[in-house]
Each structure stands twice: as structure tokens, then as C-alpha cells.
Amino acid sequence: DDLGRCDEALELQREIYASRLALDGKSNEGTLIAALNLIVSFTNALRLSEAKRMLREQLPIATRVLGKDHDVTLSLQRNVVIGLLRDEKSTRQETLQAEKLAKDMLVRLRRVYGAQHPLTRNMEAWLIQVNNKLATYDP
């Protein structure tokens, strides 16, 4: 990605996800990790509608299979927040959902990792960005 090869990375992540899905099924941790990597590639390539679609599919599976506090589930949720922030077309309602999710995640991140952990600190920064975006909408 840093070398400007988002499309190549995206295609590789698609292949890996398709292989994991065929091999292990959709409720496997390895498949969920491959899905997460594909979602990150979609987001990095600013293919946000594809990232959102896949997040809507994967997040309920990860929550059911791995639990709300698992790294993969938390990473998927973080990508919901990031995707909505990067999407210039996201509505006020979607941004409010991102705010609610970010606040919920902060509670869990503080409990699971502690207040000083980089993931917790990063989510605090994302929440500030969500609040800044909310301030741009008409009242």
C-alpha cells in the first residue's frame, strides 16, 4: 500500500479470502482474519462501499464466533469507524452510529487492553475525528 500498489494488494487479499472461505468456511478465525485484511485493502483503496458491504457481512459472524472483545471483532469495528470517517458521502446518521460504536469500543478497549494501550489511544483519536465530523453537519 505504501508503494502505491493498492490494486495489487487488493487482488491478493481477494484471492486469499476466497481460498480461506473455500477451505475453512465463513465461521473460521482464519477466514475472518482474511476478510479483515480484504476490508483494510478496500478501505486503503477508498473502495468504501465494498468495505461497508463486507463489514456488514463479517461483523455479525465475528461477534458470534469470536466474541465482542476478540481482536478480530474489535478490528472490524474499528474499520467501520474509519470507513465512515473516510467516506465523504456518509450521512449524519451513519456518523452518529460511528460515534456510538467508537464509545462502546473505548469501554471495551480500556477493559481489555488498558487506558494507555496504543489501540485504546488510537480509538480515542478516532472518536475525536468522529466528533469533529459530526460538528460539520447542519443541526
C-alpha positions in Angstrom: 0.0 0.0 0.0 2.7 2.5 0.9 4.3 1.8 -2.5 1.1 2.8 -4.4 0.2 -0.8 -5.1 -3.3 -0.9 -3.6 -4.8 -2.6 -6.6 -2.3 -5.5 -6.4 -2.7 -5.8 -2.7 -6.5 -5.8 -3.1 -6.4 -8.6 -5.7 -4.1 -10.7 -3.5 -6.3 -10.2 -0.5 -9.3 -11.2 -2.6 -7.6 -14.4 -3.6 -6.5 -15.2 0.0 -10.0 -14.6 1.3 -11.6 -16.7 -1.4 -9.2 -19.6 -0.6 -9.8 -19.4 3.1 -13.5 -19.3 2.6 -13.5 -22.3 0.3 -11.1 -24.2 2.7 -12.4 -23.3 6.1 -15.9 -21.8 5.7 -17.1 -18.4 6.8 -17.1 -19.1 10.6 -13.4 -19.8 10.9 -11.0 -17.4 12.6 -8.5 -17.6 9.7 -11.3 -16.7 7.3 -12.4 -13.8 9.4 -8.8 -12.5 9.5 -8.6 -12.8 5.7 -11.8 -10.9 5.5 -10.5 -8.2 7.8 -7.3 -7.9 5.6 -9.5 -7.6 2.5 -11.6 -4.9 4.2 -8.5 -2.9 5.1 -7.4 -3.2 1.5 -10.8 -1.9 0.3 -10.5 1.0 2.7 -7.0 1.9 1.7 -8.0 1.8 -1.9 -11.0 4.1 -1.0 -13.4 1.4 -2.2 -15.6 2.2 0.8 -18.9 0.8 -0.4 -17.3 -2.6 -0.9 -15.6 -2.3 2.6 -19.0 -1.4 4.2 -20.8 -4.2 2.4 -18.2 -6.7 3.6 -18.2 -5.3 7.2 -22.0 -5.7 7.4 -21.5 -9.4 6.5 -18.4 -10.1 8.6 -19.0 -8.2 11.8 -22.0 -10.3 13.0 -20.1 -13.5 12.2 -17.0 -12.4 14.1 -19.1 -11.3 17.1 -20.9 -14.7 17.2 -17.9 -16.8 16.6 -15.1 -14.9 18.4 -17.0 -12.6 20.8 -17.2 -8.8 21.2 -13.8 -8.5 22.8 -11.7 -10.5 20.4 -9.0 -8.7 18.4 -10.6 -9.5 15.1 -14.0 -8.3 16.1 -12.6 -5.1 17.6 -10.5 -4.6 14.4 -13.6 -5.0 12.2 -15.5 -2.5 14.4 -12.6 -0.1 14.1 -12.8 -0.3 10.4 -16.4 0.6 10.5 -15.5 3.8 12.2 -12.5 4.5 9.9 -14.6 3.8 6.8 -17.4 6.1 7.8 -14.8 8.9 8.6 -13.2 8.5 5.2 -16.4 8.3 3.3 -17.3 11.9 2.2 -20.8 10.6 1.5 -21.5 9.2 4.9 -24.7 10.7 6.5 -25.1 12.3 9.8 -27.0 9.2 11.0 -24.1 6.9 9.9 -21.6 9.2 11.7 -23.8 9.0 14.8 -23.6 5.2 14.6 -19.8 5.5 14.3 -19.7 7.7 17.4 -21.8 5.2 19.3 -19.6 2.3 18.2 -16.4 4.2 19.0 -17.7 4.9 22.5 -18.6 1.3 23.0 -15.3 0.2 21.8 -13.4 2.5 24.1 -15.1 1.0 27.1 -14.1 -2.5 25.9 -10.6 -1.5 24.8 -9.9 0.1 28.2 -11.1 -3.0 30.0 -9.3 -5.5 27.7 -6.0 -3.6 27.0 -5.9 -0.7 29.5 -6.2 3.0 29.0 -2.6 3.5 27.8 -2.6 0.8 25.2 -2.0 2.1 21.6 -5.3 0.6 20.3 -7.1 2.4 23.1 -5.3 5.7 22.4 -5.9 5.3 18.7 -9.6 4.8 19.2 -9.7 8.0 21.4 -8.2 9.8 18.4 -10.8 8.3 16.0 -13.6 9.4 18.4 -12.3 12.9 18.3 -12.4 12.8 14.5 -15.9 11.4 14.6 -17.0 14.3 16.8 -15.3 16.8 14.5 -17.1 15.3 11.6 -20.4 15.5 13.4 -19.8 19.2 14.0 -19.8 19.7 10.2 -23.3 18.6 9.7 -26.2 21.1 9.8 -28.1 21.0 13.1 
